[in-house]
Amino acid sequence: MRNTAMNPVQRGKLAIAAAAIGVGLLSVTGCGFVNAQQTTHQYSASDGIKADLGQLQLRNILIVASGENEPGRVIGAVFNQSGTDATLTVSGANGAQTEIPVKANSETLLNDTTDAAILSTAGVIPGGLTPVTIRSGSDSATINVPVVDGTLAEYTKYLPTTPTPTATPTSTSTSTESAAAGH
């Protein structure tokens, strides 16, 4: 009968092989061990930001403006998960403020089919982040909202336009009217 017990040399070779396999497995999975997986982090995969305020969820929120001290239009979506109507107040730089009504259990898309939510000033140059305070009822938060301009075609239609002054008719007297009045 043959002895099946391992001798010390065989045990050493087996231990080295097991250690090599272990090191190989660690090197393959090491990236996941040291670095966080991106699929576990939630982020806004868009130009705008997301924020939650009580029962209101804001998605892809950003401000479209042509300059820092120019009016800015708030665009994105607001979802109301409550059974009552709500009003979202957005307060920006230099006292700029706009209100957005949101019906109960519905969404309000801030786009070209709704009334424009305009802030009197964007607060920062396009490409920057401006702090705005969002408020609904007793809930409030301050968030940093990106400001974009019309460089990208999809935002051009959202640029607020500054009303151009219109000429008002004025009456001027002609020389015959003056002569008739003095007559």
Backbone bond lengths (Angstrom), bond angles and torsions (degrees), N, CA, C in turn:
res aa  C-N    CA-C-N  psi(-1)  N-CA   C-N-CA  omega(-1)  CA-C   N-CA-C  phi
1 M - - - 1.424 - - 1.514 109.50 -
2 R 1.291 113.36 146.70 1.452 118.90 -175.15 1.516 110.30 -96.62
3 N 1.321 117.15 142.52 1.460 122.48 179.63 1.531 108.58 -84.17
4 T 1.334 117.17 120.37 1.463 121.73 -177.36 1.520 112.50 -93.71
5 A 1.265 118.43 2.17 1.463 120.89 178.92 1.524 109.75 -70.78
6 M 1.338 115.95 143.46 1.468 120.86 -179.28 1.514 109.87 -83.26
7 N 1.295 112.82 142.43 1.449 116.89 175.29 1.526 108.19 -85.98
8 P 1.312 118.57 169.27 1.461 121.46 -176.69 1.517 113.46 -59.76
9 V 1.311 119.40 -31.33 1.463 121.84 -180.00 1.536 109.43 -69.35
10 Q 1.313 116.62 -42.61 1.456 120.12 179.39 1.538 110.80 -65.51
11 R 1.309 116.85 -41.55 1.467 120.80 178.18 1.520 110.62 -62.63
12 G 1.306 117.79 -38.25 1.467 122.13 178.16 1.520 111.31 -65.18
13 K 1.346 116.39 -42.75 1.458 120.26 178.41 1.531 110.64 -64.36
14 L 1.321 116.77 -40.33 1.468 120.90 178.86 1.529 110.85 -65.19
15 A 1.317 117.32 -40.55 1.466 121.45 178.76 1.524 110.75 -65.15
16 I 1.327 117.46 -40.34 1.474 121.32 179.07 1.529 109.52 -66.23
17 A 1.323 117.25 -41.91 1.466 120.90 179.10 1.537 110.75 -63.37
18 A 1.318 117.13 -42.94 1.470 121.06 179.17 1.528 110.50 -64.60
19 A 1.324 116.81 -40.29 1.467 120.30 178.50 1.525 110.80 -65.35
20 A 1.330 117.36 -40.09 1.463 120.92 179.48 1.531 110.96 -64.52
21 I 1.319 116.43 -41.13 1.478 120.37 177.51 1.527 109.51 -64.25
22 G 1.312 117.33 -42.85 1.468 121.13 178.93 1.518 112.15 -61.25
23 V 1.341 117.27 -45.05 1.466 121.57 178.07 1.525 109.88 -63.40
24 G 1.318 117.09 -41.07 1.467 121.14 178.51 1.518 111.55 -61.53
25 L 1.317 117.33 -43.62 1.467 120.64 178.54 1.525 111.31 -65.61
26 L 1.314 117.10 -40.17 1.460 119.79 178.20 1.522 111.72 -64.40
27 S 1.318 117.35 -37.77 1.461 119.33 -178.97 1.527 110.85 -70.28
28 V 1.314 117.45 -31.92 1.465 120.56 178.64 1.527 110.44 -72.56
29 T 1.314 118.50 -39.40 1.461 121.91 -177.18 1.514 112.47 -96.80
30 G 1.312 118.34 1.03 1.456 122.29 -175.98 1.517 113.84 -60.79
31 C 1.338 117.75 -35.46 1.465 120.09 -179.38 1.516 110.91 -62.41
32 G 1.319 116.27 -41.84 1.461 119.73 179.21 1.515 112.28 -69.95
33 F 1.313 116.13 -26.96 1.449 119.57 -179.86 1.518 111.45 -75.61
34 V 1.325 117.29 -40.45 1.459 122.34 -175.28 1.534 111.38 -86.56
35 N 1.319 117.66 -42.87 1.462 122.21 -175.68 1.522 111.11 -102.25
36 A 1.312 116.29 140.07 1.461 120.78 178.15 1.516 110.43 -67.58
37 Q 1.305 116.57 145.00 1.455 120.88 177.83 1.518 109.44 -78.02
38 Q 1.339 116.61 132.50 1.463 120.08 -178.39 1.519 112.32 -67.23
39 T 1.308 118.00 -25.25 1.455 119.55 -179.07 1.517 112.84 -72.98
40 T 1.320 118.18 -10.04 1.457 120.30 178.38 1.525 112.01 -93.09
41 H 1.332 118.42 -5.32 1.459 122.24 -179.39 1.521 109.74 -105.46
42 Q 1.338 117.09 126.46 1.457 120.16 176.34 1.518 108.70 -87.54
43 Y 1.327 115.99 138.39 1.448 121.11 179.20 1.517 108.62 -152.43
44 S 1.313 116.75 165.60 1.451 121.77 178.36 1.520 108.65 -85.47
45 A 1.299 115.60 111.98 1.462 120.23 179.87 1.524 109.01 -89.96
46 S 1.314 115.92 55.97 1.460 122.22 -178.18 1.513 108.31 -158.37
47 D 1.327 116.14 -175.43 1.462 119.71 178.63 1.516 111.47 -76.40
48 G 1.317 117.14 -30.57 1.457 121.60 -177.05 1.519 112.30 -89.78
49 I 1.329 115.34 -176.24 1.456 121.27 -178.07 1.521 109.23 -116.27
50 K 1.321 115.81 168.09 1.455 121.19 174.58 1.517 108.53 -120.46
51 A 1.321 114.71 148.06 1.459 120.67 177.71 1.515 107.89 -154.16
52 D 1.317 116.65 150.61 1.450 122.52 175.42 1.517 108.30 -117.34
53 L 1.333 114.87 135.84 1.460 121.08 -179.03 1.519 107.47 -136.14
54 G 1.336 116.85 96.64 1.459 119.94 -175.96 1.517 109.75 58.90
55 Q 1.329 117.25 -123.66 1.462 122.46 -179.66 1.530 112.73 -86.51
56 L 1.333 117.19 -0.40 1.462 120.74 179.75 1.524 109.88 -98.45
57 Q 1.319 115.79 134.54 1.460 121.80 175.23 1.518 107.47 -116.40
58 L 1.330 116.90 123.80 1.457 122.39 178.23 1.515 107.62 -103.07
59 R 1.328 116.97 131.79 1.454 121.35 -178.26 1.518 110.56 -132.15
60 N 1.331 115.44 137.82 1.461 124.08 177.92 1.535 111.84 53.55
61 I 1.314 116.42 42.54 1.470 122.08 -178.52 1.528 109.15 -81.48
62 L 1.320 115.61 130.15 1.461 121.80 173.96 1.519 108.88 -154.46
63 I 1.323 115.57 170.69 1.468 122.46 -179.25 1.515 107.87 -118.76
64 V 1.327 116.20 132.23 1.460 121.87 178.22 1.526 107.64 -107.28
65 A 1.321 117.08 121.59 1.465 122.05 -178.35 1.515 109.71 -150.73
66 S 1.314 116.18 155.61 1.470 119.34 179.04 1.521 112.49 -90.59
67 G 1.326 118.62 -9.64 1.459 121.12 179.42 1.517 111.34 -170.16
68 E 1.318 115.59 170.68 1.460 122.16 -176.68 1.527 112.91 -60.07
69 N 1.315 117.28 -45.00 1.462 121.10 -177.32 1.515 112.67 -99.34
70 E 1.326 116.25 17.45 1.458 121.82 178.69 1.524 109.67 -98.30
71 P 1.339 117.39 159.50 1.471 119.36 176.72 1.525 110.64 -60.32
72 G 1.326 115.58 148.51 1.465 121.31 179.13 1.510 111.08 -127.66
73 R 1.321 116.23 135.89 1.466 121.16 179.30 1.520 109.23 -99.37
74 V 1.323 116.37 129.32 1.456 122.65 177.29 1.527 107.50 -84.00
75 I 1.339 117.01 125.28 1.454 120.40 175.97 1.524 109.18 -127.07
76 G 1.321 116.80 162.59 1.458 123.17 -178.89 1.519 109.09 139.27
77 A 1.330 116.39 -149.82 1.466 121.52 -179.69 1.524 109.32 -140.11
78 V 1.339 115.14 144.38 1.461 121.62 176.32 1.528 107.26 -126.79
79 F 1.332 115.80 124.06 1.459 122.12 179.90 1.524 108.66 -108.51
80 N 1.331 116.32 130.97 1.457 122.16 178.51 1.523 107.69 -107.72
81 Q 1.323 117.16 113.72 1.459 121.54 -178.88 1.519 112.36 -94.04
82 S 1.315 117.81 2.45 1.460 119.93 -178.33 1.533 110.43 -94.46
83 G 1.307 115.46 168.50 1.456 121.58 179.72 1.518 113.30 -88.09
84 T 1.334 117.55 7.04 1.467 120.29 179.14 1.521 110.12 -125.92
85 D 1.326 115.13 151.33 1.459 120.17 176.59 1.527 109.19 -63.61
86 A 1.310 116.63 151.10 1.463 121.47 -179.48 1.518 109.49 -136.65
87 T 1.324 115.06 160.47 1.456 121.74 172.95 1.517 107.63 -124.31
88 L 1.328 115.87 124.50 1.454 121.78 177.11 1.520 107.38 -97.59
89 T 1.322 117.13 122.63 1.462 122.25 177.03 1.519 108.01 -103.72
90 V 1.332 115.76 127.30 1.463 122.28 178.64 1.524 107.02 -112.55
91 S 1.333 116.72 118.30 1.467 121.97 -179.92 1.518 109.14 -114.92
92 G 1.331 116.03 126.62 1.454 121.27 -177.50 1.514 112.73 -116.88
93 A 1.330 115.15 -150.53 1.461 122.99 -176.00 1.519 111.71 -69.18
94 N 1.315 115.27 148.70 1.467 123.66 174.12 1.521 113.34 53.84
95 G 1.329 117.28 35.64 1.460 120.87 177.17 1.519 114.52 79.25
96 A 1.321 118.48 7.15 1.464 121.52 178.32 1.524 109.01 -63.27
97 Q 1.332 116.25 137.20 1.460 119.57 -177.39 1.520 110.57 -153.08
98 T 1.328 116.26 145.55 1.451 122.11 174.36 1.522 108.43 -144.84
99 E 1.322 116.36 153.19 1.459 121.38 179.33 1.517 109.90 -119.08
100 I 1.337 114.94 141.41 1.456 121.44 -177.63 1.531 107.82 -126.09
101 P 1.336 118.02 112.57 1.470 119.78 176.13 1.530 110.11 -77.49
102 V 1.345 115.98 137.46 1.460 121.33 179.75 1.531 107.70 -130.63
103 K 1.325 116.75 119.19 1.471 121.89 -179.89 1.528 110.25 -67.28
104 A 1.330 115.86 156.64 1.457 122.68 178.87 1.527 110.72 -61.87
105 N 1.331 116.09 141.76 1.467 123.07 177.18 1.520 113.36 47.22
106 S 1.319 116.38 44.45 1.463 119.26 -179.08 1.522 110.09 -149.42
107 E 1.315 114.89 -175.92 1.454 121.56 179.27 1.521 109.36 -124.68
108 T 1.310 114.82 149.14 1.455 121.42 173.52 1.521 106.69 -120.96
109 L 1.324 115.58 117.37 1.456 120.91 178.00 1.518 108.21 -93.35
110 L 1.312 116.20 121.20 1.463 121.41 -179.43 1.519 108.17 -88.96
111 N 1.320 115.41 81.13 1.457 120.98 -177.40 1.526 109.12 -138.41
112 D 1.305 116.94 -155.52 1.459 119.68 -175.26 1.524 113.75 -78.92
113 T 1.339 118.64 -1.46 1.462 119.94 177.36 1.525 112.64 -99.53
114 T 1.324 117.65 -1.62 1.457 121.55 179.70 1.528 109.89 -118.45
115 D 1.321 114.74 165.15 1.461 118.45 173.78 1.524 108.28 -62.94
116 A 1.307 115.91 139.10 1.460 121.13 -177.23 1.523 111.18 -68.67
117 A 1.337 115.82 135.44 1.457 122.74 173.98 1.528 106.34 -97.87
118 I 1.333 116.56 98.01 1.466 122.16 -172.22 1.524 110.86 -107.29
119 L 1.329 115.41 130.31 1.466 121.98 169.42 1.522 106.85 -95.85
120 S 1.323 118.22 142.20 1.463 121.05 -176.68 1.524 113.07 -66.57
121 T 1.345 117.75 -20.98 1.467 121.58 176.54 1.517 108.78 -148.91
122 A 1.336 115.98 141.65 1.467 120.85 -179.25 1.523 111.69 -71.89
123 G 1.312 117.89 -33.95 1.460 121.30 177.52 1.514 115.22 97.00
124 V 1.320 118.92 -30.47 1.468 122.94 176.48 1.519 108.49 -143.62
125 I 1.327 115.58 164.14 1.457 118.92 177.82 1.530 108.87 -69.55
126 P 1.332 117.00 149.91 1.464 119.04 176.92 1.528 110.72 -55.15
127 G 1.315 114.64 138.17 1.455 121.60 -174.91 1.515 111.54 105.09
128 G 1.339 117.23 -12.59 1.456 121.59 -179.52 1.516 112.11 -103.27
129 L 1.319 114.81 -179.99 1.459 122.68 175.76 1.508 108.41 -111.99
130 T 1.327 116.79 133.96 1.454 119.98 177.69 1.524 109.01 -116.56
131 P 1.330 117.84 134.07 1.461 118.86 177.61 1.529 110.20 -75.38
132 V 1.320 116.21 129.69 1.453 121.81 175.16 1.519 108.11 -128.39
133 T 1.313 115.66 149.67 1.451 121.33 175.93 1.517 107.74 -102.58
134 I 1.325 115.94 126.51 1.457 120.75 175.99 1.521 107.46 -106.64
135 R 1.341 115.89 140.34 1.459 120.19 -175.10 1.522 109.60 -145.46
136 S 1.317 115.20 137.88 1.451 122.04 172.50 1.515 107.12 -147.66
137 G 1.317 115.98 116.18 1.462 119.91 -175.46 1.513 110.13 61.22
138 S 1.333 116.98 -127.40 1.469 120.50 -179.71 1.530 112.03 -92.12
139 D 1.325 118.05 -3.86 1.463 121.59 178.90 1.521 110.23 -87.53
140 S 1.337 116.87 136.02 1.463 120.47 174.64 1.518 109.28 -151.62
141 A 1.325 114.87 155.36 1.464 121.74 177.91 1.514 108.45 -156.40
142 T 1.315 116.42 154.83 1.463 121.71 173.65 1.516 107.50 -109.31
143 I 1.334 115.49 128.23 1.457 121.71 -178.38 1.525 109.22 -129.78
144 N 1.312 116.64 154.72 1.462 121.96 176.08 1.521 108.37 -96.31
145 V 1.322 115.86 117.36 1.457 122.08 -175.04 1.529 109.40 -108.34
146 P 1.331 117.41 133.20 1.467 119.71 177.74 1.526 111.64 -70.33
147 V 1.328 115.33 145.49 1.463 122.43 176.07 1.526 106.94 -113.61
148 V 1.320 116.03 127.06 1.459 121.34 177.99 1.527 108.58 -122.38
149 D 1.331 115.37 163.71 1.469 119.22 177.46 1.521 109.00 -117.63
150 G 1.296 117.33 -164.14 1.449 121.93 -177.84 1.506 114.45 -87.02
151 T 1.345 118.04 15.19 1.460 120.52 179.03 1.527 110.18 -58.96
152 L 1.327 117.05 -43.47 1.457 121.07 175.44 1.529 108.28 -85.60
153 A 1.316 115.69 130.40 1.469 121.17 -173.94 1.524 112.99 -56.56
154 E 1.331 117.72 -34.33 1.464 118.91 -177.30 1.525 113.43 -66.76
155 Y 1.333 118.07 -15.57 1.463 120.52 179.23 1.521 113.10 -102.93
156 T 1.298 118.66 -11.28 1.463 121.82 -176.52 1.524 111.92 -56.43
157 K 1.329 116.99 -42.29 1.471 119.90 -176.90 1.522 112.75 -69.02
158 Y 1.335 117.80 -14.29 1.465 120.79 179.51 1.528 113.49 -94.59
159 L 1.316 118.26 -4.29 1.462 120.02 178.34 1.521 109.70 -63.59
160 P 1.327 117.50 123.98 1.462 118.60 176.44 1.522 109.84 -66.73
161 T 1.290 115.89 140.26 1.462 119.71 177.94 1.512 108.58 -100.16
162 T 1.297 114.97 139.14 1.459 120.51 175.75 1.516 106.93 -83.62
163 P 1.334 117.59 125.28 1.454 118.30 -178.85 1.522 111.25 -60.87
164 T 1.320 115.02 135.31 1.461 119.44 178.44 1.522 108.48 -85.38
165 P 1.310 116.93 138.25 1.471 118.85 -179.58 1.526 109.51 -66.00
166 T 1.313 114.02 138.58 1.465 118.35 178.17 1.520 108.52 -100.67
167 A 1.309 114.57 146.26 1.467 119.61 179.48 1.517 108.84 -74.53
168 T 1.305 114.80 134.75 1.467 118.68 176.44 1.520 108.08 -100.68
169 P 1.315 115.88 136.60 1.461 117.61 -178.94 1.530 110.75 -65.94
170 T 1.291 115.29 137.93 1.468 120.59 176.27 1.508 107.77 -121.46
171 S 1.311 115.34 148.74 1.466 118.00 178.74 1.516 108.76 -92.03
172 T 1.277 114.77 131.62 1.461 119.93 175.07 1.512 106.88 -119.23
173 S 1.286 114.79 139.11 1.458 117.49 -179.43 1.525 109.08 -87.96
174 T 1.272 114.89 139.80 1.458 120.23 177.75 1.527 108.79 -91.12
175 S 1.282 114.64 167.94 1.469 118.38 -177.03 1.520 110.37 -66.33
176 T 1.335 119.91 -30.85 1.468 119.23 179.06 1.504 111.14 -72.33
177 E 1.405 115.86 -34.28 1.443 117.47 177.86 1.526 110.58 -67.90
178 S 1.357 116.36 -36.76 1.450 120.55 179.61 1.524 109.50 -67.38
179 A 1.302 116.80 -39.61 1.461 119.96 -178.81 1.515 110.10 -68.24
180 A 1.349 115.93 -36.91 1.472 118.74 -179.25 1.515 109.52 -70.46
181 A 1.323 117.84 -34.43 1.460 120.30 -178.90 1.516 110.58 -71.01
182 G 1.319 118.05 -34.54 1.456 120.69 -177.83 1.505 110.75 -84.86
183 H 1.196 122.61 -5.12 1.436 129.84 -172.21 1.456 114.05 -72.32
